[in-house]
Amino acid sequence: MSLALPPACCTQAHGLSPACYLEDLFVDPGVRGQGIGRALIEDLLHTARKRRWSPVYWHTRQSNKAARKLYDNFAEADDFVRYRIFLPAEKRKRRRTAAGASRRV
């Protein structure tokens, strides 16, 4: 089974080879338990090997037992801790056009 690479996967420089961070893996609740999540991860790993992405990584909530049961078949969870800072959106300045109307920049 070959699936399209999920758009949530992006590559970034990590050492000498590009890494792949899987931002989100979502399977519709109505079709869960049918191997779709497993197939998506297997296809991603196939693509990663072909394109030499390493590491491939993602995160999930510690309490997400169903996802962790699947993910534990592929890798062991590490002790990584995430920190996030949400910054307020910067107010955009308004400029006048040659015609005198204002517009956002």
C-alpha positions, 0 to 999 in steps of 0.5 A: 500500500502506498499512500501520499506523504502527509502534508504535516511532515516537514523536513529540516536540517538536523546534523548532516541529514534532513530530519522529518517531524510529523506534526500530526497524524489523524485518522477519522474516528469512523475508520480507526482500528483498521490499520490506517494509522500503521499504514501511514507511518509505514509509508512515511518511514519508507519515504524517509528511508528513500529520501534519507531523512533521519531522524523521523520524530513526532510527539503525542500526549502522554494520556493518548493511550490508543496512539501510544499503543500504535507508536510503541510498535515503531519506536520507544518514547524518549524523555523530551520535554516541550516548552512553548511560548505564545507571542501576541500578534504584532499590530500592523501599521497603516500606510497611506496610498498615493490616492490618500486611502489607507491600507495595511502593510 
